[in-house]
Amino acid sequence: MNRGPLKWSPTQIVTTFPPRQTLEAVRPDLAALIPVTIALGFACLQGDVLGLITASGKYRRRSRTLAAGAGFGIATTDGVVADASVFAPGDVLTKSDGTAIGTIAAGGVNTVTNHVTLTANAANAMAAGVAIIATDGSAVSQGIADDGSDGTSDTVLSMFISGLLFPLLCRGLDATAQTDLAGSTRAGVFVF
């Protein structure tokens, strides 16, 4: 039976995702992953080193970077870091030894210029090269994300807690992160 021409056109929404990279360098069967929850408000990418927010038991991108440029001065609310994207408004910042710096203001994270704006003048000056951390516990590496989150809600994803990974695909995997994870890089492979 002929029904005539269609009076509507079917539509389809096509979503394009970037190709998923495998983080495992060799022997994926040796990798150990556990499910974790990335906290609302904290975006992360596949390969990001993750830290645990002590108060909530949820995870976020590891909140540790270095002061850069002019660093932090005690007569200003503005500071420069190597990677401002590891911080969020409300983070209480200190030097890695606990020396106070200040609290990040609402809208105080500029990921383009890597400037951080505090709610008041910095409590102590910090020169370039000094490790700056958020005090919520997330500065300590716990694992490496095997997926990403846009931060719009709590997101459950898998986190590597051991394996043989490509270190160049891991963001934030510096010497201190490798020490936290009890791992090391050998022959171009991060083993932990």
GROMACS elastic network, one bead per residue, 0.5 to 0.9 nm:
[ bonds ]
;  ai    aj funct       b0    kb
    2     5     6  0.88460   500
    3     6     6  0.81136   500
    4     7     6  0.88037   500
    5     8     6  0.89560   500
    6     9     6  0.70096   500
   17    20     6  0.82183   500
   18    21     6  0.89039   500
   20    46     6  0.87288   500
   20   147     6  0.88974   500
   21    24     6  0.89974   500
   21    46     6  0.84630   500
   21   169     6  0.85003   500
   22    25     6  0.77632   500
   22   146     6  0.86242   500
   22   165     6  0.87172   500
   22   166     6  0.86797   500
   22   169     6  0.89211   500
   23    28     6  0.88935   500
   23    46     6  0.84923   500
   23    47     6  0.71096   500
   23   146     6  0.75245   500
   23   164     6  0.83622   500
   23   165     6  0.53420   500
   23   166     6  0.57146   500
   23   167     6  0.83799   500
   23   169     6  0.65574   500
   23   170     6  0.79357   500
   24    27     6  0.70903   500
   24    28     6  0.56726   500
   24    31     6  0.76297   500
   24   163     6  0.71162   500
   24   164     6  0.57107   500
   24   166     6  0.62102   500
   24   189     6  0.89246   500
   25    28     6  0.76652   500
   25   163     6  0.87308   500
   25   164     6  0.57010   500
   25   166     6  0.51768   500
   25   167     6  0.88445   500
   25   188     6  0.88543   500
   25   189     6  0.65095   500
   25   190     6  0.83980   500
   26    29     6  0.86871   500
   26    30     6  0.85577   500
   26   163     6  0.86901   500
   26   164     6  0.61618   500
   26   165     6  0.73695   500
   26   166     6  0.88145   500
   26   189     6  0.85440   500
   27    30     6  0.56350   500
   27    31     6  0.74603   500
   27   163     6  0.82277   500
   27   164     6  0.72738   500
   28    31     6  0.54069   500
   28    32     6  0.87998   500
   28   163     6  0.74759   500
   28   164     6  0.77180   500
   28   165     6  0.89283   500
   29    32     6  0.81468   500
   29   163     6  0.86856   500
   30   162     6  0.79040   500
   30   163     6  0.59000   500
   30   164     6  0.76675   500
   31   160     6  0.69235   500
   31   161     6  0.77108   500
   31   162     6  0.54818   500
   31   164     6  0.68746   500
   31   165     6  0.86844   500
   32   159     6  0.82800   500
   32   160     6  0.57455   500
   32   161     6  0.56738   500
   32   162     6  0.51502   500
   32   163     6  0.62994   500
   33   143     6  0.89330   500
   33   146     6  0.83127   500
   33   158     6  0.58582   500
   33   159     6  0.51861   500
   33   161     6  0.57843   500
   33   162     6  0.72883   500
   33   163     6  0.87281   500
   34   157     6  0.82670   500
   34   158     6  0.54241   500
   34   159     6  0.54063   500
   34   160     6  0.66735   500
   34   161     6  0.71636   500
   35   156     6  0.64564   500
   35   157     6  0.55150   500
   35   159     6  0.62189   500
   36    58     6  0.71320   500
   36    59     6  0.69758   500
   36   155     6  0.81599   500
   36   156     6  0.55126   500
   36   157     6  0.56435   500
   36   158     6  0.60999   500
   36   159     6  0.65863   500
   37    57     6  0.83274   500
   37    58     6  0.53230   500
   37    59     6  0.59310   500
   37    60     6  0.85122   500
   37   154     6  0.62781   500
   37   155     6  0.53492   500
   37   157     6  0.63920   500
   37   158     6  0.86180   500
   38    41     6  0.87106   500
   38    42     6  0.69125   500
   38    43     6  0.79136   500
   38    44     6  0.81276   500
   38    50     6  0.89554   500
   38    58     6  0.57521   500
   38    60     6  0.55372   500
   38    61     6  0.84936   500
   38   149     6  0.72146   500
   38   151     6  0.76008   500
   38   153     6  0.83059   500
   38   154     6  0.55661   500
   38   155     6  0.50711   500
   38   156     6  0.62316   500
   38   157     6  0.74000   500
   39    42     6  0.58388   500
   39    43     6  0.84102   500
   39    53     6  0.85180   500
   39    56     6  0.84268   500
   39    57     6  0.89439   500
   39    58     6  0.54743   500
   39    59     6  0.57880   500
   39    60     6  0.62182   500
   39   151     6  0.70841   500
   39   152     6  0.89872   500
   39   153     6  0.70606   500
   39   155     6  0.68178   500
   39   156     6  0.89764   500
   40    43     6  0.81218   500
   40    60     6  0.89482   500
   40   150     6  0.89035   500
   40   151     6  0.52279   500
   40   152     6  0.58760   500
   40   155     6  0.74613   500
   41    60     6  0.88991   500
   41    88     6  0.82276   500
   41   150     6  0.81693   500
   41   152     6  0.59909   500
   41   153     6  0.69033   500
   41   154     6  0.80385   500
   42    59     6  0.84436   500
   42    60     6  0.57394   500
   42    61     6  0.71596   500
   42    86     6  0.88940   500
   42    87     6  0.88922   500
   42    88     6  0.77438   500
   42   149     6  0.77465   500
   42   150     6  0.73234   500
   42   152     6  0.78948   500
   42   153     6  0.86489   500
   42   154     6  0.87013   500
   43    60     6  0.73734   500
   43    61     6  0.73598   500
   43   148     6  0.74049   500
   43   149     6  0.51992   500
   43   152     6  0.78929   500
   44    47     6  0.85308   500
   44    48     6  0.63556   500
   44    49     6  0.88781   500
   44    50     6  0.84364   500
   44    60     6  0.71056   500
   44    61     6  0.58736   500
   44   145     6  0.78633   500
   44   147     6  0.81615   500
   44   148     6  0.52163   500
   44   149     6  0.52384   500
   44   150     6  0.66578   500
   44   151     6  0.74073   500
   45    48     6  0.55929   500
   45    61     6  0.85488   500
   45   145     6  0.70810   500
   45   146     6  0.81837   500
   45   147     6  0.63111   500
   45   149     6  0.64629   500
   45   150     6  0.82142   500
   45   171     6  0.84549   500
   46    49     6  0.89830   500
   46   144     6  0.78910   500
   46   145     6  0.52299   500
   46   149     6  0.84848   500
   46   169     6  0.84201   500
   46   170     6  0.78917   500
   46   171     6  0.86119   500
   47   144     6  0.57143   500
   47   145     6  0.51460   500
   47   146     6  0.60341   500
   47   147     6  0.73716   500
   47   148     6  0.82905   500
   47   167     6  0.88465   500
   47   169     6  0.58662   500
   47   171     6  0.58227   500
   47   172     6  0.86354   500
   48    61     6  0.63514   500
   48    62     6  0.78422   500
   48   143     6  0.85206   500
   48   144     6  0.55774   500
   48   145     6  0.53988   500
   48   146     6  0.81604   500
   48   147     6  0.87798   500
   48   148     6  0.83903   500
   48   169     6  0.85271   500
   48   170     6  0.56549   500
   48   172     6  0.63440   500
   48   173     6  0.79655   500
   49    60     6  0.86729   500
   49    61     6  0.60206   500
   49    62     6  0.57110   500
   49   141     6  0.63339   500
   49   142     6  0.74263   500
   49   143     6  0.58802   500
   49   145     6  0.64472   500
   49   170     6  0.69169   500
   49   171     6  0.62643   500
   49   172     6  0.56082   500
   49   173     6  0.63550   500
   49   177     6  0.76139   500
   50    59     6  0.63964   500
   50    60     6  0.55844   500
   50    63     6  0.83835   500
   50   138     6  0.73725   500
   50   139     6  0.84928   500
   50   140     6  0.81070   500
   50   141     6  0.57293   500
   50   142     6  0.57587   500
   50   143     6  0.55113   500
   50   144     6  0.57191   500
   50   145     6  0.66261   500
   50   159     6  0.81651   500
   50   172     6  0.87853   500
   51    58     6  0.86387   500
   51    59     6  0.56175   500
   51    60     6  0.56488   500
   51    61     6  0.59564   500
   51    63     6  0.72166   500
   51   137     6  0.70911   500
   51   139     6  0.58954   500
   51   140     6  0.54821   500
   51   142     6  0.52333   500
   51   143     6  0.73045   500
   51   144     6  0.89994   500
   52    55     6  0.88244   500
   52    56     6  0.84224   500
   52    57     6  0.63276   500
   52    58     6  0.58894   500
   52    60     6  0.65484   500
   52    61     6  0.86405   500
   52    62     6  0.79695   500
   52   136     6  0.81269   500
   52   137     6  0.59937   500
   52   139     6  0.79217   500
   52   140     6  0.73341   500
   52   141     6  0.77624   500
   52   142     6  0.67428   500
   53    56     6  0.58179   500
   53    57     6  0.56064   500
   53    58     6  0.55154   500
   53    59     6  0.56316   500
   53    60     6  0.70495   500
   53   136     6  0.54775   500
   53   137     6  0.51980   500
   53   138     6  0.50588   500
   53   139     6  0.87936   500
   54    57     6  0.54321   500
   54    58     6  0.75772   500
   54    59     6  0.87634   500
   54   136     6  0.60923   500
   54   137     6  0.52753   500
   54   138     6  0.73146   500
   55    58     6  0.81917   500
   55   136     6  0.72805   500
   55   137     6  0.82588   500
   56    59     6  0.84369   500
   58   154     6  0.86123   500
   59    62     6  0.84718   500
   59   138     6  0.73212   500
   59   142     6  0.88780   500
   60    63     6  0.78589   500
   60    86     6  0.87029   500
   60   138     6  0.68106   500
   61    64     6  0.89766   500
   61    85     6  0.89186   500
   61    86     6  0.62128   500
   61    87     6  0.85675   500
   61   138     6  0.74696   500
   61   139     6  0.86283   500
   61   141     6  0.89622   500
   61   145     6  0.87812   500
   61   172     6  0.86510   500
   62    65     6  0.88549   500
   62    86     6  0.65078   500
   62    87     6  0.87441   500
   62   133     6  0.88913   500
   62   134     6  0.89345   500
   62   138     6  0.53976   500
   62   139     6  0.51708   500
   62   140     6  0.67815   500
   62   141     6  0.62613   500
   62   142     6  0.84880   500
   62   172     6  0.74350   500
   62   177     6  0.88243   500
   63    85     6  0.87350   500
   63    87     6  0.59322   500
   63    88     6  0.89740   500
   63   132     6  0.82832   500
   63   133     6  0.56480   500
   63   134     6  0.55878   500
   63   135     6  0.85650   500
   63   136     6  0.87484   500
   63   137     6  0.85037   500
   63   138     6  0.56107   500
   63   140     6  0.79814   500
   64    83     6  0.87025   500
   64    86     6  0.67622   500
   64    87     6  0.81523   500
   64    96     6  0.84286   500
   64   131     6  0.68657   500
   64   132     6  0.57449   500
   64   134     6  0.68580   500
   64   138     6  0.81132   500
   64   139     6  0.51993   500
   64   140     6  0.81539   500
   64   172     6  0.84153   500
   65    81     6  0.67894   500
   65    82     6  0.61767   500
   65    83     6  0.61369   500
   65    84     6  0.78394   500
   65    86     6  0.74074   500
   65   129     6  0.89919   500
   65   130     6  0.83970   500
   65   131     6  0.57432   500
   65   132     6  0.54342   500
   65   133     6  0.66269   500
   65   139     6  0.89764   500
   65   172     6  0.85021   500
   66    71     6  0.86939   500
   66    80     6  0.88772   500
   66    81     6  0.56511   500
   66    82     6  0.54493   500
   66    83     6  0.75664   500
   66   128     6  0.69688   500
   66   129     6  0.53230   500
   66   130     6  0.53394   500
   66   132     6  0.54860   500
   66   133     6  0.84554   500
   67    70     6  0.79180   500
   67    72     6  0.74660   500
   67    79     6  0.78208   500
   67    80     6  0.59726   500
   67    82     6  0.60173   500
   67    83     6  0.87099   500
   67   126     6  0.68943   500
   67   127     6  0.64110   500
   67   129     6  0.53041   500
   67   130     6  0.53567   500
   67   131     6  0.63733   500
   67   132     6  0.63572   500
   68    71     6  0.51006   500
   68    72     6  0.87257   500
   68    79     6  0.83870   500
   68    80     6  0.53441   500
   68    82     6  0.53063   500
   68    83     6  0.88457   500
   68   114     6  0.87628   500
   68   127     6  0.73238   500
   68   129     6  0.61447   500
   68   130     6  0.81039   500
   69    72     6  0.89970   500
   69    79     6  0.86986   500
   69    80     6  0.60373   500
   69    81     6  0.73465   500
   69    82     6  0.83152   500
   69   127     6  0.80352   500
   69   128     6  0.57663   500
   69   129     6  0.88122   500
   70    73     6  0.77054   500
   70    79     6  0.72751   500
   70    80     6  0.63855   500
   70    81     6  0.88304   500
   70   126     6  0.83558   500
   70   127     6  0.65887   500
   70   128     6  0.63377   500
   71    78     6  0.86184   500
   71    79     6  0.53365   500
   71    81     6  0.65486   500
   71   125     6  0.75425   500
   71   126     6  0.54342   500
   71   128     6  0.50689   500
   71   129     6  0.82567   500
   71   130     6  0.83658   500
   72    75     6  0.87607   500
   72    76     6  0.75085   500
   72    77     6  0.79535   500
   72    78     6  0.67043   500
   72    80     6  0.66302   500
   72    81     6  0.87196   500
   72   101     6  0.80060   500
   72   122     6  0.65901   500
   72   124     6  0.75696   500
   72   125     6  0.51327   500
   72   127     6  0.66545   500
   72   128     6  0.83739   500
   73    76     6  0.56662   500
   73    77     6  0.78047   500
   73    78     6  0.77455   500
   73    79     6  0.71973   500
   73   121     6  0.78168   500
   73   122     6  0.62428   500
   73   123     6  0.84448   500
   73   124     6  0.69424   500
   73   126     6  0.66279   500
   73   127     6  0.82820   500
   74    77     6  0.78215   500
   74   101     6  0.86977   500
   74   121     6  0.57859   500
   74   123     6  0.58752   500
   74   124     6  0.54595   500
   74   125     6  0.52115   500
   74   126     6  0.86166   500
   75   121     6  0.58050   500
   75   122     6  0.70063   500
   75   123     6  0.88840   500
   75   125     6  0.86712   500
   76    79     6  0.78382   500
   76   117     6  0.89609   500
   76   118     6  0.85816   500
   76   120     6  0.77385   500
   76   122     6  0.63614   500
   77   102     6  0.86532   500
   77   116     6  0.81628   500
   77   117     6  0.55160   500
   77   119     6  0.67948   500
   77   120     6  0.54951   500
   77   122     6  0.58344   500
   78   108     6  0.88551   500
   78   115     6  0.66983   500
   78   116     6  0.57881   500
   78   118     6  0.63744   500
   78   121     6  0.77525   500
   78   122     6  0.79793   500
   79   114     6  0.84920   500
   79   115     6  0.56001   500
   79   116     6  0.51541   500
   79   117     6  0.64161   500
   79   118     6  0.79425   500
   79   122     6  0.82920   500
   79   126     6  0.87382   500
   80    83     6  0.86763   500
   80    84     6  0.80079   500
   80   113     6  0.81132   500
   80   114     6  0.58580   500
   80   116     6  0.61560   500
   80   117     6  0.89051   500
   80   128     6  0.83515   500
   81    84     6  0.59472   500
   81   114     6  0.56538   500
   81   115     6  0.63973   500
   81   116     6  0.73794   500
   81   128     6  0.79122   500
   81   129     6  0.88906   500
   81   132     6  0.80591   500
   82   114     6  0.64552   500
   82   115     6  0.89019   500
   82   128     6  0.88819   500
   82   129     6  0.87659   500
   83    86     6  0.63908   500
   83    87     6  0.83859   500
   83   111     6  0.72033   500
   83   114     6  0.57729   500
   83   115     6  0.87110   500
   84    87     6  0.57356   500
   84    88     6  0.83627   500
   84   109     6  0.62498   500
   84   110     6  0.65549   500
   84   111     6  0.53107   500
   84   112     6  0.84040   500
   84   113     6  0.82440   500
   84   115     6  0.65332   500
   84   116     6  0.67094   500
   85    88     6  0.75201   500
   85   109     6  0.73072   500
   85   110     6  0.77685   500
   85   111     6  0.54342   500
   85   112     6  0.89820   500
   85   114     6  0.76212   500
   86   134     6  0.89466   500
   87    90     6  0.87964   500
   87    91     6  0.66587   500
   87    93     6  0.89656   500
   87   104     6  0.83469   500
   87   109     6  0.70170   500
   87   116     6  0.85519   500
   87   133     6  0.85102   500
   87   134     6  0.72027   500
   88    91     6  0.57826   500
   88   104     6  0.71667   500
   88   105     6  0.88345   500
   88   106     6  0.85406   500
   88   107     6  0.85157   500
   88   108     6  0.78461   500
   88   109     6  0.64425   500
   89    92     6  0.87887   500
   89   103     6  0.78398   500
   89   105     6  0.54509   500
   89   106     6  0.50569   500
   89   107     6  0.63178   500
   89   108     6  0.59982   500
   89   109     6  0.66723   500
   89   117     6  0.89471   500
   89   118     6  0.88542   500
   90   103     6  0.59011   500
   90   104     6  0.50760   500
   90   105     6  0.62008   500
   90   106     6  0.69035   500
   90   108     6  0.88551   500
   91   102     6  0.84433   500
   91   103     6  0.56566   500
   91   104     6  0.54916   500
   91   105     6  0.84301   500
   91   133     6  0.89483   500
   91   134     6  0.56509   500
   91   135     6  0.71986   500
   91   136     6  0.75327   500
   92   100     6  0.83874   500
   92   101     6  0.77526   500
   92   102     6  0.57597   500
   92   104     6  0.64942   500
   92   133     6  0.82261   500
   92   134     6  0.54603   500
   92   135     6  0.57266   500
   92   136     6  0.76561   500
   93    98     6  0.88247   500
   93    99     6  0.88270   500
   93   100     6  0.66506   500
   93   101     6  0.54500   500
   93   102     6  0.53895   500
   93   103     6  0.59828   500
   93   104     6  0.74692   500
   93   132     6  0.66465   500
   93   133     6  0.55778   500
   93   135     6  0.62192   500
   94    97     6  0.75678   500
   94    98     6  0.54028   500
   94    99     6  0.53355   500
   94   102     6  0.70582   500
   94   131     6  0.85706   500
   94   132     6  0.58108   500
   94   133     6  0.55850   500
   94   134     6  0.64995   500
   94   135     6  0.68773   500
   95    98     6  0.53432   500
   95    99     6  0.50601   500
   95   100     6  0.65441   500
   95   101     6  0.70753   500
   95   126     6  0.77827   500
   95   130     6  0.69853   500
   95   131     6  0.57868   500
   95   133     6  0.61889   500
   95   134     6  0.88077   500
   96    99     6  0.73421   500
   96   130     6  0.79920   500
   96   131     6  0.55157   500
   96   132     6  0.57879   500
   96   133     6  0.59335   500
   96   134     6  0.89046   500
   96   139     6  0.88132   500
   97   131     6  0.86784   500
   98   101     6  0.89978   500
   98   133     6  0.88038   500
   98   135     6  0.84667   500
   99   123     6  0.86328   500
   99   124     6  0.74331   500
  100   122     6  0.80941   500
  100   123     6  0.60050   500
  100   124     6  0.64639   500
  101   118     6  0.86880   500
  101   121     6  0.84752   500
  101   122     6  0.50302   500
  101   124     6  0.55060   500
  101   125     6  0.75700   500
  101   126     6  0.80478   500
  101   132     6  0.87464   500
  102   118     6  0.61065   500
  102   119     6  0.72468   500
  102   120     6  0.70429   500
  102   121     6  0.74932   500
  102   122     6  0.55244   500
  102   123     6  0.61863   500
  102   124     6  0.85264   500
  103   117     6  0.84564   500
  103   118     6  0.53616   500
  103   119     6  0.58389   500
  103   120     6  0.76497   500
  103   122     6  0.86433   500
  104   107     6  0.82971   500
  104   108     6  0.57770   500
  104   109     6  0.75123   500
  104   116     6  0.68368   500
  104   117     6  0.58217   500
  104   119     6  0.59440   500
  104   120     6  0.87791   500
  105   109     6  0.80034   500
  105   116     6  0.83158   500
  105   117     6  0.58978   500
  105   120     6  0.84107   500
  106   109     6  0.80874   500
  106   117     6  0.85046   500
  106   118     6  0.86437   500
  106   119     6  0.81362   500
  107   110     6  0.78751   500
  107   117     6  0.80041   500
  108   115     6  0.78597   500
  108   116     6  0.54169   500
  108   118     6  0.66326   500
  108   119     6  0.84386   500
  109   114     6  0.73804   500
  109   115     6  0.63635   500
  109   117     6  0.65580   500
  110   113     6  0.58029   500
  110   114     6  0.53918   500
  110   115     6  0.52469   500
  110   116     6  0.62947   500
  110   117     6  0.83379   500
  111   115     6  0.71203   500
  111   116     6  0.86765   500
  112   115     6  0.80098   500
  113   116     6  0.89482   500
  117   120     6  0.84808   500
  118   121     6  0.67060   500
  118   122     6  0.70981   500
  119   122     6  0.87316   500
  120   123     6  0.83042   500
  121   124     6  0.86965   500
  122   125     6  0.67425   500
  122   126     6  0.88634   500
  126   129     6  0.85282   500
  126   130     6  0.65445   500
  126   131     6  0.89811   500
  126   132     6  0.86734   500
  127   130     6  0.60830   500
  128   131     6  0.87184   500
  133   136     6  0.88806   500
  133   137     6  0.89982   500
  133   138     6  0.83553   500
  133   139     6  0.58327   500
  134   137     6  0.72215   500
  134   138     6  0.69247   500
  134   139     6  0.63015   500
  135   138     6  0.72845   500
  135   139     6  0.73133   500
  136   139     6  0.76340   500
  137   140     6  0.64198   500
  138   141     6  0.72094   500
  138   142     6  0.85044   500
  140   176     6  0.86603   500
  140   177     6  0.73230   500
  140   180     6  0.65044   500
  140   181     6  0.88987   500
  141   144     6  0.82795   500
  141   173     6  0.88933   500
  141   176     6  0.83334   500
  141   177     6  0.54615   500
  141   178     6  0.80639   500
  141   179     6  0.86460   500
  141   180     6  0.54879   500
  141   181     6  0.62974   500
  142   159     6  0.87046   500
  142   160     6  0.88297   500
  142   161     6  0.72006   500
  142   177     6  0.85610   500
  142   180     6  0.72721   500
  142   181     6  0.64818   500
  143   159     6  0.58689   500
  143   160     6  0.53853   500
  143   162     6  0.77654   500
  143   181     6  0.68686   500
  144   158     6  0.85769   500
  144   159     6  0.52874   500
  144   160     6  0.50186   500
  144   161     6  0.69464   500
  144   162     6  0.88349   500
  144   170     6  0.74412   500
  144   171     6  0.88366   500
  144   173     6  0.88778   500
  145   148     6  0.69588   500
  145   157     6  0.74471   500
  145   158     6  0.62611   500
  145   160     6  0.63157   500
  145   170     6  0.87364   500
  146   157     6  0.72026   500
  146   158     6  0.54820   500
  146   159     6  0.55084   500
  146   160     6  0.66252   500
  147   157     6  0.61161   500
  147   158     6  0.65958   500
  147   159     6  0.78885   500
  148   155     6  0.87069   500
  148   157     6  0.74599   500
  149   152     6  0.78870   500
  149   153     6  0.84123   500
  149   154     6  0.85094   500
  149   155     6  0.63515   500
  149   156     6  0.85835   500
  149   157     6  0.81551   500
  150   153     6  0.78657   500
  150   155     6  0.85992   500
  151   154     6  0.70001   500
  151   155     6  0.75516   500
  152   155     6  0.84490   500
  160   163     6  0.69690   500
  161   181     6  0.79050   500
  161   192     6  0.75968   500
  162   165     6  0.88130   500
  162   181     6  0.83909   500
  162   183     6  0.87134   500
  162   191     6  0.74822   500
  163   190     6  0.78869   500
  163   191     6  0.60018   500
  163   192     6  0.56565   500
  164   189     6  0.61324   500
  164   190     6  0.55582   500
  164   192     6  0.67415   500
  165   168     6  0.87938   500
  165   169     6  0.80724   500
  165   170     6  0.81770   500
  165   188     6  0.89354   500
  165   189     6  0.57116   500
  165   190     6  0.51112   500
  165   191     6  0.66513   500
  165   192     6  0.85359   500
  166   169     6  0.56173   500
  166   170     6  0.70432   500
  166   188     6  0.69693   500
  166   189     6  0.52967   500
  166   190     6  0.61049   500
  167   170     6  0.51847   500
  167   171     6  0.81932   500
  167   173     6  0.71158   500
  167   185     6  0.73727   500
  167   188     6  0.70695   500
  167   189     6  0.61396   500
  167   190     6  0.54243   500
  168   171     6  0.75994   500
  168   173     6  0.86503   500
  168   188     6  0.85012   500
  168   189     6  0.89006   500
  170   173     6  0.59110   500
  171   174     6  0.84861   500
  172   177     6  0.72968   500
  173   176     6  0.77894   500
  173   177     6  0.53675   500
  173   178     6  0.63252   500
  174   177     6  0.52680   500
  174   178     6  0.62951   500
  174   179     6  0.87401   500
  175   178     6  0.51155   500
  175   179     6  0.62541   500
  175   180     6  0.87122   500
  175   184     6  0.83585   500
  176   179     6  0.50084   500
  176   180     6  0.61601   500
  176   181     6  0.86240   500
  177   180     6  0.50062   500
  177   181     6  0.61928   500
  177   182     6  0.85284   500
  177   183     6  0.85893   500
  178   181     6  0.51248   500
  178   182     6  0.60644   500
  178   183     6  0.50872   500
  178   184     6  0.58544   500
  178   185     6  0.81716   500
  178   190     6  0.83539   500
  178   192     6  0.80614   500
  179   183     6  0.60948   500
  179   184     6  0.75150   500
  180   183     6  0.77747   500
  181   184     6  0.85996   500
  181   192     6  0.64676   500
  182   191     6  0.87328   500
  182   192     6  0.60262   500
  183   190     6  0.68679   500
  183   191     6  0.53879   500
  184   189     6  0.82357   500
  184   190     6  0.55954   500
  184   191     6  0.55516   500
  184   192     6  0.66730   500
  185   188     6  0.62336   500
  185   189     6  0.53571   500
  185   191     6  0.60881   500
  185   192     6  0.87623   500
  186   189     6  0.53297   500
  186   190     6  0.63982   500
  186   191     6  0.72694   500
  187   190     6  0.84594   500
